[in-house]
Amino acid sequence: MLVVMGHDATEADIRRVVKVIEEMGYEARPMPGKQRTAVGLVGNDGKVDSSQLESLPGVLQVIHVTQPYKQVSREWRPEPTVIDLENGTRIGGTDVVLMAGPCSVESEAQILTIAHRLRAAGATILRGGAFKPRTSPYSFQGLGVEGLQLLAKAREETGLAIVTEALEPETVDVVAEYADIIQIGARNMQNYPLLRRAGRTGKPVLLKRGLAATIKELLLSAEYILAEGNGSVILCERGIRGFDDHTRNVLDLTAIPVVHALSHLPIIADPSHGTGIRSKVIPMARAAVAAGADGLIVEVHPDPDHARSDGAQSLWPEQFEELVEQVAGIAAAIGRRLAPPLAGVPA
């Protein structure tokens, strides 16, 4: 439920609404806007009797949010959420953001080499796994904290922001210590303790759609993070399972405009996991930007043939440069632009 205050509502009026909501046994969240303030009511499982609120001084109207996901919905917040990172990158709005890097952090030389190359090509966010969820327990599981430290060194040298995955609630804090964005992978989309813990860090969270998850389930998972008071959530369409084996997954591009219609949160696309085939990544990246994606997350490796994970879907650096050139033209054609290159590197 949203309690929309009038233009002439005073601070005392807003405090009164907050007090009444709390007396009703719910949580109140004031949301100042450009023209007027709204107060959100959260904590209800069903419809709330709004009669106590409608008659309060300064209240313009009470809006019942019809979606099961409340704070994620457009009804709750009509304007798009834009997430600002410390290096100047803005996720959402008119910019199309490029996140790129290897599936796994393998060594200092590997991550530093590719980070410098990606920055020069136009990426502003470096992706790389320090903790890796693998289908087989015998596959490379990542370097752990050492990998996080190498990502931090790459950020220091290049200015790229860092996005990396947290696998379990116990490791969220250490990931948050190093990362600018905490990634929740597809296999953990409905790991609710992990979602809540990531939400409590206050760091932006990149939430990937599960392998067989509906859009409604994705948005409800995002609601867990927002319910912890963290509104900086980036959704990611990374491909869902299909019956055809010509690609690793089916990149559901319809999810992009559907999410934009239902939610104020930004949504990016992952054409690497969405296809699993290097030659298909650039075409699907073009299509994702044309569909309205707020960014791309792409796997790029300095030597994909010798990558310790996901080499078959990782681009060579030269291919990523080609991708940047092509999607820049598509973004311009639909009235958007690639996020501006980084201006400088920290001393």
C-alpha angles and dihedrals in degrees: 000000000000124000107204114204124213125249091256096047112131129219087254090055091052092048089051091054090049091050094050092049090051091048087054088059099255137109120256123211117187112210114192113209136190093263106017143356125254126196116213122213114211134173099061124123095193142015116318125218101248098186093099090056103040093066097049119114114267096018112133099180144334117232121199111216106224100193120089087230104067113178092034094057130097088234089065096044118012097187120073119261113242118197118207120206125201093251091059098261114142118202112203129018116070099328123097107212125212118214114180144159144104125316090239135021102239106168143344093258092050098050096041093047094051094041092058091046093049094049090052089051094053107266116139099186127054118213122198136146120238094166111037127197105212130185090228119053088216095059123098107287099192135260095277116204091359088060091051090052091051090050089052090052090051090052091050092052099041109022091235115147115237129237116182137156131261113204104188139015091253093062099041094094095053091047090049089052091063107023131080090201125027112218122213107198128223094259090056099044091114097036092119099186088053092048092050093047092049090048092055093057091071089223120128111269126213107207117196122207114250122251093255101016125131120228089251090056091049091053092046089053089052088052089064089061095045090047087065090059097261113125096172099100126145116196121213131203103207103163134279131231118274136175098251117088098201090097133028093243140350111260102219102212092173087070090071099063091034092056092045089055094048103035142036092217120107118249127204131187132234107207091173097064090028091067107013089209123100095217092055097051099081096046092050092044088056091049093048093054090047089052090056105264113169090218148339131245109203133179112233125173130182089228111014094179089067099037115134091223137018095001092148092064098037119106124228111242090253090056091051090054088053090050092052092052093049099045091046089063092048092049090052091049091059096044099264136103140211113264108272117263116262112275100213148348123249113256 
